[in-house]
Amino acid sequence: MTLPDTAVDPAGADRTFQVDLRGLVDLLSHHLYSSPRVYLRELMQNAVDALTARRGLEPAAPVDAFGIRLYADGSVVRVEDDGVGLTEADVHTFLATIGRSSKRAEMVAEQRGDFIGQFGIGLLSCFLVADEIHVLSRSAGIPDAPAVEWRGRGDGSYTVRTLPASARPRPGTTVTLTPRADAGEWTRPEQVHVLARHFGSLLRHPVTFDDGTGGRGASINPEPAPWARTYPTPGARSRALSAYGEEAFGFTPLDTIELDLPAVGLKGIACVLPDTVPAGRRHGHRVHVKGMLLSEQAEEILPEWAFFVRCVVDAESLRPTASRESLYEDDTLAAVRDALAERLRAWIARAAASDPDLLARFLQAHHLAVKSLAVHDDEILRMLLPWLPFETTDGHSTLDEFARTHRTVLVTSSVEEFRQVAAIASAAGLGVVNGGYTYDRELVHRLPEIRPEVSVADLDPATLTAHLDPVDRETELAAAAYLALARDALAVFDCDVALRTFQPASAPALLVDSREARHERTRSQLAREQEGGLWGDILGALRQEAPRAQLILNQLNPLVRAAVAIDEPELARTSAEALYGQAAMLSRRPLRPSESSLINRSFLDLLAHALRKDS
């Protein structure tokens, strides 16, 4: 609606902004609202607000005395309510003014704290699907009030007429849209019915829909929210809530958690997902405000760690954003988020205390979510750390089970280090936990807080090698020549070579090398390459004796016993390179280009030697 300039226009006088309605509607459609479908929600919100105000005037009226009726037959869309209605002054205040403040408007706004939305800019959403909006209203606050007709058009013009009370026999408001041809996707009768159910299924006022075929209007919200109903038994209630969650989200919940925050008038359910979800993946939640659906993707209602549930909630005091499609981030929302997080913690605690089967199924699917919570929540840590699964040298096990066997628990800093040592450590009787996964190393180090009799330490290569048995002196002397050739061949990888005996005998060699050691060797190598320059001086000042990797050959393995007996120098070097390459691959860490080249070359050299021998 375009506002006129002020009457006088002396130099420097104030002017009134000119509002281009078409441009404003285009702004709404592209930047405020997610879809034209919101037009129906805006109309229903205005109707609900009008009913709320009418209820304030007539609090003794029966519950079903006032309602909302929707009509769509393909040619028109109509929303009719039995609400408080509008006077001519209200029409000018709420329908014909955009952005203008007045004492009356401010006073009315203060009185609308119990309302979902506001007249005015919300009604403009109807221009997303229609070029003309027709409003016929009669006030319930004034006896024998006349009817008021308002017609707004997409070009920014409007008309207002006062009509006899007989033009609308009952107080309330009727809004009629004549859809544009390109808006059929959103205004077909079946689509209007779907949208009405989508937005208004939890509204507290009766809402019906009529498609113009002559049948009785279908109820949009025939039953209250499932958490507001009474059930004969707790089991029946649980099944009903689970069925509602399945209908809302498309999966059968592992369990449902009732949510009730009286301080903000919030009720609803959280549905525990039955399957694992990627860490950090946040799901949208269905948030209703006073029964009207606000958003299906309200991530902000729960903390990030609660990605194992999806919620449906209905609240009284949460504040919508301007588009009324998400929640305004304020202190109330922060308090609600904290309170709902506490409800989820309490559910986990109850499952741990009274339903071990449910807890086991929950942890099997969502142990990563619980681990992320336990890192920052001491109560959850004490309660669930012993039950969380970890990868260990005894297989996948809970820390409680693992600590019964191993009073000293060693933890690796990466997955690849665990892969290197798992088989050898297990055979040596060492208890090692894979600390390379998210949160695992930090949590394992906190185990003594719950089990004081258990000690935890990082796995050091020296700890592992100390548990490998040395070979006898004669065997060591017999293999000395081979070991010298092997060390020379692998010097390019900063790798030492040693001969030991360890289980399992099927493992020919173990490559002991840490990520930190590789980083230190890379830095030392860079320093050598930059020798003499400024960068070389800086790195040289930081240089320390670079730790070396160690290839430990297993004397119990037949292949190793055959290799150390080789008396041909080149073949001995090739066999050492092959053993190193195999051990590097078994460690499952990324291979450097030089290591990949070594593996290919040693294989071809061994093949060529075998062919020469056969010929």
Disulfide bonds with the S-S distance in Angstrom:
none
